[in-house]
């Protein structure tokens, strides 16, 4: 079966309409190495953990970024998401101290207060627009923790700009994307306006200096590196702000949808919280005593990884196992696909946090990789897990969120989020 293949554009329409669902379908149809066409170019999906290891770890130096990140570079500059080679390594060294263990404990003292303040406006029995609330919350948390700034007054404008960016930017990576950009269509103007709005907010913070701003301090005052230009600092801050907020928001949305649909899981979570916290706000050091909360987060990231696909292009022909990947061919890895493989996860479509209580002896290392792997893995992985777990526990202490409908359909642009508005009913605890 050639799912959704059309003349000239191949599978591009099906791929861009629902990349997560499309990749899952062809993996189940073709196996560990699946082939499809984007325009006239043959593309590959490697869904076995060995393929993930080969591309992201063992042969990482033989692959460059995929088309989406290459095109995003024209919009986002040379941040960690888009930069390559020596620039990427240098930037990563600068940023890593921001996410060191001792820093995470400082962030842990901020996050529960921010979260509690954000949800204070909810009312018992009132409807909550979950997607908008979690987007705004994630923006506030990332801005306060990494930039040392309260952006409450800028959330509406930033939210609108970020929505435009995540919705329309992937079009520029589609076949014909460069022509769309050069044609000066309205969508391109909207994208550039969105970028300018975000850049202006970041520039204001850079102009204020690095006081109480861990990320700016790391970028501007690294003793081990040459001074950075203002433009490169802005690129890096913008990249981390965009990636950090959007992926965090996506994960939080799915956490509440899954909890609301699984009352047994929610009940067990509340029992653990009551036993450990006895009503007080959580701290980062409490998370080690609340393993089930961590399992809820990990299982959510298995079913709905915020980054559902990772794109690469071989710099030369690369042979991995039985497949040869031609130079410049689009190569995809998909946490969404690999993490739903029944070989590694029993009943893979079911939400079962308990599966993480003990390591599975027969589960390969890269059967779960929502943060990527290798030298380009997410530099803020442990920070993200801490933020998600603290936000989960803080909200769950005060509120239950009850679904108003079943699980929504997915949409996978830059991140994997529900399609359309998501409403839940808040019940005070």
C-alpha positions as CSV (number, residue, x, y, z in Angstrom):
1,X,0.0,0.0,0.0
2,X,1.2,3.5,-0.9
3,X,-0.5,5.5,1.8
4,X,-1.6,8.9,0.5
5,X,0.8,9.0,-2.4
6,X,0.0,11.6,-5.0
7,X,1.7,12.6,-8.4
8,X,4.6,15.0,-8.0
9,X,4.3,15.6,-4.3
10,X,4.4,11.9,-3.2
11,X,3.3,11.5,0.4
12,X,4.0,15.1,1.3
13,X,0.3,16.0,1.9
14,X,-0.3,13.0,4.2
15,X,3.0,13.6,6.0
16,X,2.4,17.3,6.8
17,X,-1.3,16.8,7.6
18,X,-0.5,14.3,10.4
19,X,3.2,13.3,10.5
20,X,2.9,11.3,13.7
21,X,-0.1,9.3,12.4
22,X,1.4,8.9,8.9
23,X,4.8,7.6,10.2
24,X,3.1,5.2,12.6
25,X,1.0,3.8,9.7
26,X,4.0,3.2,7.4
27,X,6.1,1.7,10.2
28,X,3.3,-0.8,10.9
29,X,2.9,-1.5,7.2
30,X,6.6,-1.8,6.2
31,X,8.5,-2.6,9.4
32,X,11.7,-1.2,11.0
33,X,12.8,0.5,7.8
34,X,10.0,2.3,5.9
35,X,10.3,4.3,2.7
36,X,8.0,7.0,1.4
37,X,8.3,10.0,-0.9
38,X,8.4,13.7,-0.2
39,X,8.1,15.3,-3.6
40,X,10.4,13.3,-5.9
41,X,12.8,12.4,-3.1
42,X,12.8,9.1,-1.3
43,X,12.6,9.5,2.5
44,X,13.3,6.9,5.2
45,X,11.8,6.2,8.6
46,X,14.0,4.1,11.0
47,X,11.9,2.9,13.9
48,X,14.0,0.2,15.5
49,X,16.1,1.4,18.6
50,X,19.2,0.2,16.8
51,X,18.4,2.7,14.0
52,X,17.9,5.4,16.5
53,X,21.3,4.7,18.1
54,X,23.0,4.5,14.7
55,X,21.7,7.9,13.5
56,X,21.8,9.9,16.8
57,X,24.8,8.3,18.6
58,X,27.1,6.0,16.7
59,X,27.1,7.8,13.4
60,X,25.9,11.3,14.6
61,X,28.8,13.1,12.9
62,X,27.7,11.7,9.5
63,X,24.3,13.4,9.6
64,X,23.2,17.0,9.4
65,X,19.9,18.6,10.5
66,X,16.8,17.9,8.6
67,X,15.0,20.2,6.2
68,X,12.7,21.7,8.9
69,X,15.6,22.9,11.1
70,X,17.6,24.0,8.0
71,X,14.7,26.2,7.0
72,X,14.1,27.3,10.6
73,X,17.6,28.7,10.7
74,X,16.4,31.5,8.4
75,X,13.9,32.5,11.0
76,X,15.6,31.5,14.3
77,X,19.3,32.1,13.5
78,X,22.1,30.0,15.0
79,X,20.6,28.7,18.3
80,X,21.1,25.1,19.6
81,X,18.2,23.8,17.6
82,X,19.5,24.9,14.2
83,X,23.3,25.3,14.5
84,X,25.7,22.6,13.3
85,X,29.2,21.4,14.0
86,X,31.7,23.5,16.0
87,X,29.1,26.3,16.6
88,X,26.6,23.8,18.1
89,X,29.3,22.3,20.4
90,X,30.5,25.7,21.6
91,X,26.9,26.9,22.3
92,X,26.0,23.7,24.1
93,X,29.1,24.1,26.4
94,X,27.9,27.6,27.3
95,X,24.3,26.6,28.0
96,X,24.9,23.4,30.0
97,X,25.7,25.1,33.3
98,X,22.2,26.6,33.3
99,X,20.8,23.2,33.8
100,X,23.3,21.9,36.3
101,X,21.9,20.0,39.3
102,X,22.5,22.8,41.8
103,X,20.6,25.2,39.5
104,X,17.6,22.8,39.3
105,X,17.1,23.0,43.0
106,X,16.9,26.8,42.8
107,X,14.4,26.5,40.0
108,X,12.4,24.1,42.2
109,X,11.9,26.8,44.7
110,X,10.3,29.1,42.1
111,X,8.1,26.8,40.1
112,X,5.4,25.7,42.7
113,X,4.8,29.4,43.6
114,X,4.5,30.4,39.9
115,X,2.2,27.5,39.2
116,X,0.0,28.1,42.2
117,X,-0.4,31.7,41.4
118,X,-1.3,30.9,37.8
119,X,-4.1,28.6,38.6
120,X,-5.5,30.8,41.5
121,X,-8.0,32.4,39.0
122,X,-9.7,29.0,38.3
123,X,-13.1,28.5,39.9
124,X,-14.8,25.3,41.2
125,X,-17.0,23.9,38.5
126,X,-15.7,26.4,35.9
127,X,-14.5,25.5,32.5
128,X,-10.7,25.8,31.8
129,X,-9.3,26.1,28.3
130,X,-6.4,23.7,29.0
131,X,-4.3,24.4,25.9
132,X,-4.3,28.2,26.5
133,X,-3.7,27.8,30.2
134,X,-0.7,25.4,29.9
135,X,0.8,27.5,27.1
136,X,0.7,30.6,29.3
137,X,2.0,28.7,32.3
138,X,4.9,27.3,30.4
139,X,5.9,30.7,29.1
140,X,5.9,32.1,32.6
141,X,7.9,29.3,34.1
142,X,10.6,29.2,31.4
143,X,10.9,33.0,31.4
144,X,11.2,33.3,35.2
145,X,13.5,30.3,35.6
146,X,15.9,31.0,32.7
147,X,15.5,34.7,32.1
148,X,14.8,35.8,35.6
149,X,11.9,37.9,34.4
150,X,8.1,38.0,35.0
151,X,6.4,38.2,31.6
152,X,2.8,38.3,32.9
153,X,2.0,41.5,30.9
154,X,3.5,40.1,27.7
155,X,1.8,36.7,27.7
156,X,-1.1,37.6,25.4
157,X,1.1,39.1,22.7
158,X,3.7,36.4,23.0
159,X,1.1,33.7,23.0
160,X,-0.4,35.0,19.7
161,X,3.0,35.2,18.1
162,X,4.1,31.7,19.2
163,X,0.8,30.3,18.0
164,X,1.5,31.7,14.5
165,X,5.0,30.5,14.6
166,X,4.2,26.9,15.5
167,X,1.3,26.7,13.1
168,X,2.8,28.1,10.0
169,X,6.6,27.7,10.1
170,X,6.5,24.0,9.1
171,X,5.0,25.0,5.8
172,X,8.3,26.5,4.8
173,X,10.0,23.1,5.2
174,X,7.5,21.4,2.8
175,X,8.3,20.9,-0.8
176,X,8.0,24.3,-2.5
177,X,8.6,26.0,0.9
178,X,11.4,28.2,-0.5
179,X,9.1,29.4,-3.3
180,X,6.4,30.2,-0.7
181,X,8.9,32.4,1.2
182,X,10.1,34.2,-1.9
183,X,6.5,34.8,-3.1
184,X,5.9,37.1,-0.2
185,X,2.6,35.5,0.7
186,X,0.6,36.8,3.7
187,X,1.6,33.8,5.8
188,X,5.3,34.7,5.4
189,X,4.5,38.2,6.6
190,X,2.7,36.8,9.6
191,X,5.6,34.6,10.4
192,X,8.1,37.5,10.3
193,X,5.8,39.6,12.5
194,X,5.6,36.8,15.0
195,X,9.4,36.5,15.1
196,X,9.8,40.3,15.5
197,X,7.4,40.3,18.5
198,X,9.3,37.5,20.2
199,X,12.7,39.1,19.4
200,X,11.6,42.5,20.8
201,X,10.6,40.9,24.1
202,X,14.0,39.0,24.3
203,X,15.9,42.1,23.3
204,X,14.4,44.1,26.2
205,X,15.6,41.5,28.6
206,X,19.1,41.4,27.1
207,X,19.3,45.2,27.4
208,X,18.5,45.0,31.1
209,X,21.6,42.8,31.7
210,X,22.2,39.4,33.2
211,X,21.2,40.0,36.9
212,X,19.1,37.0,38.1
213,X,19.0,35.7,34.5
214,X,20.9,32.3,34.5
215,X,20.7,31.9,30.7
216,X,22.0,35.4,29.9
217,X,24.7,35.1,32.5
218,X,25.9,31.8,30.9
219,X,25.9,33.2,27.4
220,X,27.3,36.7,28.1
221,X,29.9,35.8,30.8
222,X,31.4,32.4,29.9
223,X,35.1,32.6,30.9
224,X,36.0,29.6,28.7
225,X,34.7,31.0,25.4
226,X,35.1,34.1,23.3
227,X,32.5,36.8,23.8
228,X,29.2,36.3,21.9
229,X,27.7,38.9,19.6
230,X,24.4,40.4,20.6
231,X,22.7,38.7,17.6
232,X,23.9,35.2,18.6
233,X,22.9,35.8,22.2
234,X,19.4,36.7,21.0
235,X,19.3,33.6,18.7
236,X,20.2,31.3,21.6
237,X,17.8,32.9,24.1
238,X,15.0,32.8,21.5
239,X,15.6,29.2,20.6
240,X,15.6,28.0,24.2
241,X,12.6,30.1,25.1
242,X,10.6,28.8,22.1
243,X,11.7,25.1,22.5
244,X,11.4,25.1,26.3
245,X,8.0,26.7,26.5
246,X,6.3,24.9,23.6
247,X,7.5,21.4,24.5
248,X,6.6,21.9,28.2
249,X,3.1,23.2,27.3
250,X,2.5,20.2,25.0
251,X,3.5,17.7,27.7
252,X,1.4,19.4,30.4
253,X,-1.7,19.4,28.1
254,X,-1.4,15.6,27.5
255,X,-0.7,14.9,31.2
256,X,-4.0,16.4,32.3
257,X,-5.9,14.8,29.4
258,X,-4.5,11.4,30.3
259,X,-5.0,11.8,34.1
260,X,-8.6,12.9,33.5
261,X,-9.3,9.8,31.5
262,X,-7.7,7.4,34.0
263,X,-9.2,7.9,37.5
264,X,-7.2,4.9,38.9
265,X,-4.0,6.6,38.0
266,X,-5.1,9.9,39.4
267,X,-6.2,8.3,42.7
268,X,-2.8,6.6,43.1
269,X,-1.0,9.9,42.4
270,X,-3.1,11.7,45.0
271,X,-2.3,9.0,47.6
272,X,1.4,9.4,47.0
273,X,1.2,13.2,47.2
274,X,-0.7,13.1,50.4
275,X,1.7,10.7,52.0
276,X,4.8,12.7,51.1
277,X,3.7,16.3,51.2
278,X,0.9,16.3,53.8
279,X,-0.6,19.4,52.1
280,X,2.5,21.6,51.8
281,X,4.0,22.7,48.5
282,X,6.4,20.4,46.8
283,X,10.2,21.0,46.5
284,X,12.6,19.6,44.0
285,X,14.1,17.2,46.7
286,X,10.6,15.8,47.2
287,X,10.5,14.3,43.8
288,X,12.7,11.4,44.7
289,X,10.1,10.4,47.3
290,X,7.3,10.5,44.7
291,X,8.3,8.0,42.1
292,X,4.8,7.5,40.8
293,X,4.5,11.2,39.8
294,X,7.6,10.7,37.8
295,X,6.2,7.6,36.2
296,X,3.1,9.6,35.1
297,X,5.3,12.1,33.4
298,X,7.4,9.5,31.8
299,X,4.5,7.5,30.5
300,X,2.9,10.7,29.1
301,X,6.1,11.4,27.2
302,X,6.0,7.8,25.9
303,X,2.5,8.2,24.4
304,X,2.7,11.8,23.4
305,X,6.3,13.0,23.0
306,X,6.3,16.8,22.4
307,X,8.8,16.3,19.5
308,X,7.2,13.4,17.6
309,X,9.8,13.2,14.8
310,X,13.5,14.0,14.4
311,X,14.8,14.7,10.9
312,X,18.4,14.2,9.7
313,X,20.2,14.1,6.3
314,X,23.3,12.0,5.6
315,X,26.3,14.1,4.6
316,X,27.4,11.1,2.5
317,X,26.0,7.7,1.7
318,X,25.6,5.9,5.1
319,X,25.0,2.2,5.6
320,X,23.2,1.2,8.8
321,X,22.6,-2.5,9.1
322,X,20.8,-3.7,5.9
323,X,19.9,-0.2,4.6
324,X,22.0,2.4,2.7
325,X,20.8,5.9,3.2
326,X,21.8,8.1,0.2
327,X,23.5,11.4,0.7
328,X,20.9,14.2,1.5
329,X,18.0,11.8,1.7
330,X,15.4,12.8,4.4
331,X,15.8,10.4,7.3
332,X,13.3,10.4,10.1
333,X,13.3,8.9,13.6
334,X,10.0,9.1,15.6
335,X,9.7,8.7,19.3
336,X,5.9,8.6,18.8
337,X,6.4,5.5,16.6
338,X,9.2,3.6,18.4
339,X,7.6,4.2,21.8
340,X,4.3,2.6,20.6
341,X,6.0,-0.6,19.5
342,X,4.5,-3.7,21.2
343,X,7.9,-5.4,21.1
344,X,9.1,-2.9,23.7
345,X,5.9,-1.9,25.5
346,X,3.0,-4.3,26.3
347,X,-0.4,-2.9,25.3
348,X,1.4,0.2,23.9
349,X,-1.7,2.3,23.4
350,X,-2.7,2.1,27.0
351,X,-1.6,4.7,29.6
352,X,0.2,2.6,32.3
353,X,2.6,4.6,34.4
354,X,3.3,1.4,36.4
355,X,5.3,0.0,33.5
356,X,8.1,2.2,34.6
357,X,8.3,0.8,38.2
358,X,11.1,-1.5,37.2
359,X,13.4,-1.5,34.1
360,X,12.3,-4.1,31.5
361,X,15.2,-6.4,30.8
362,X,14.3,-6.9,27.2
363,X,13.7,-3.2,26.4
364,X,16.5,-1.7,24.3
365,X,18.2,1.6,25.4
366,X,16.6,3.7,22.7
367,X,13.1,2.3,22.8
368,X,12.2,5.6,24.7
369,X,13.9,8.8,23.5
370,X,11.5,11.8,23.9
371,X,14.5,14.1,24.4
372,X,16.5,12.7,21.5
373,X,19.9,11.1,22.1
374,X,23.6,11.6,21.5
375,X,25.5,14.9,21.1
376,X,22.3,16.7,20.0
377,X,20.0,15.4,22.8
378,X,18.0,18.0,24.7
379,X,20.3,19.9,27.0
380,X,17.5,20.7,29.4
381,X,16.1,17.1,29.8
382,X,16.4,16.9,33.6
383,X,15.2,20.5,34.0
384,X,12.1,19.7,31.9
385,X,11.3,16.5,33.9
386,X,11.6,18.5,37.1
387,X,9.4,21.3,35.8
388,X,6.7,18.9,34.5
389,X,6.6,16.9,37.7
390,X,6.5,19.9,40.0
391,X,3.8,21.5,37.9
392,X,1.8,18.3,37.9
393,X,2.0,17.8,41.7
394,X,1.3,21.5,42.5
395,X,-1.8,21.7,40.4
396,X,-3.0,18.2,41.5
397,X,-2.9,19.3,45.1
398,X,-5.4,22.0,44.4
399,X,-7.5,20.9,41.5
400,X,-8.9,18.0,39.6
401,X,-9.4,18.5,35.9
402,X,-12.3,16.6,34.4
403,X,-12.6,16.0,30.6
404,X,-15.6,17.4,28.8
405,X,-15.0,15.0,25.9
406,X,-12.8,12.0,24.9
407,X,-9.1,12.4,24.0
408,X,-8.9,15.0,21.1
409,X,-7.3,14.4,17.8
410,X,-3.6,15.2,17.4
411,X,-1.9,17.8,15.4
412,X,1.8,17.7,14.8
413,X,3.4,20.9,13.6
414,X,6.6,21.8,15.5
415,X,5.2,20.0,18.6
416,X,2.6,17.3,19.1
417,X,-0.5,18.9,20.6
418,X,-4.2,18.4,20.5
419,X,-6.0,19.8,17.5
420,X,-8.1,22.8,18.4
421,X,-9.3,24.2,21.7
422,X,-9.2,21.8,24.7
423,X,-11.7,22.3,27.5
424,X,-11.8,20.7,30.9
425,X,-13.9,21.3,34.1
426,X,-12.0,22.4,37.2
427,X,-13.0,20.9,40.6
428,X,-11.3,22.3,43.7
429,X,-9.7,19.6,46.0
